[in-house]
């Protein structure tokens, strides 16, 4: 009922000039000072580039283009 999407949460964090982890402080299951180690999505959301990447990806109308972008990111991650 009162959910906020990741993109909107990033916008709010930017306006408040805080990291996205600010909104999750004190939640059970989180290690002190950050997200649980196995939470790749939470780590992704803390990156400043995430909002731009997600917005651009969602604007792609072609399924093949989205697949190629995902392949490119996989490739870049494997060579760095």
C-alpha positions as CSV (number, residue, x, y, z in Angstrom):
1,X,0.0,0.0,0.0
2,X,2.7,2.5,0.9
3,X,5.5,1.2,-1.3
4,X,8.0,3.4,-3.1
5,X,9.9,2.2,-6.2
6,X,13.7,2.1,-6.2
7,X,13.9,4.9,-8.7
8,X,11.7,7.2,-6.6
9,X,13.7,6.2,-3.5
10,X,16.9,7.2,-5.2
11,X,15.4,10.6,-6.2
12,X,14.3,11.2,-2.6
13,X,17.8,10.2,-1.3
14,X,19.3,12.7,-3.8
15,X,17.0,15.5,-2.7
16,X,17.9,14.8,1.0
17,X,21.6,14.4,0.1
18,X,21.8,11.0,1.9
19,X,22.7,7.6,0.7
20,X,19.9,5.2,0.0
21,X,21.1,3.1,3.0
22,X,19.8,5.9,5.2
23,X,16.2,4.6,4.7
24,X,17.2,1.1,5.8
25,X,19.2,1.9,9.0
26,X,18.1,-0.2,11.9
27,X,16.2,-2.9,10.0
28,X,16.7,-6.4,11.2
29,X,19.1,-8.5,9.1
30,X,21.4,-5.6,8.2
31,X,25.0,-5.5,9.3
32,X,26.1,-2.3,11.0
33,X,26.8,0.4,8.5
34,X,25.2,-1.2,5.5
35,X,23.2,-3.9,3.8
36,X,23.7,-7.7,4.3
37,X,26.6,-9.0,2.3
38,X,24.4,-11.1,0.0
39,X,22.2,-8.3,-1.1
40,X,23.5,-7.4,-4.6
41,X,20.3,-5.5,-5.4
42,X,20.8,-3.3,-2.4
43,X,24.4,-2.6,-3.4
44,X,23.2,-1.7,-6.9
45,X,20.7,0.8,-5.5
46,X,23.4,2.6,-3.6
47,X,25.3,3.4,-6.8
48,X,24.7,6.8,-8.2
49,X,24.6,5.4,-11.8
50,X,21.8,3.0,-11.0
51,X,19.0,5.4,-11.6
52,X,20.4,6.4,-15.0
53,X,21.0,2.8,-16.0
54,X,17.5,1.6,-15.0
55,X,15.7,4.6,-16.7
56,X,17.7,4.1,-19.9
57,X,17.1,0.4,-19.9
58,X,13.3,0.9,-19.4
59,X,13.1,3.3,-22.3
60,X,14.4,0.7,-24.7
61,X,11.3,-0.6,-26.6
62,X,13.1,-3.4,-28.4
63,X,13.5,-6.8,-26.6
64,X,16.6,-7.5,-28.7
65,X,18.2,-4.2,-27.7
66,X,17.5,-4.9,-24.0
67,X,19.1,-8.4,-24.3
68,X,22.1,-6.8,-26.0
69,X,22.5,-4.3,-23.2
70,X,22.3,-7.0,-20.6
71,X,24.9,-9.0,-22.6
72,X,27.2,-6.0,-22.8
73,X,27.0,-5.4,-19.0
74,X,27.7,-9.1,-18.4
75,X,30.7,-8.9,-20.8
76,X,32.1,-5.7,-19.2
77,X,31.8,-7.2,-15.7
78,X,33.7,-10.3,-16.8
79,X,36.7,-8.4,-18.3
80,X,37.2,-5.9,-15.5
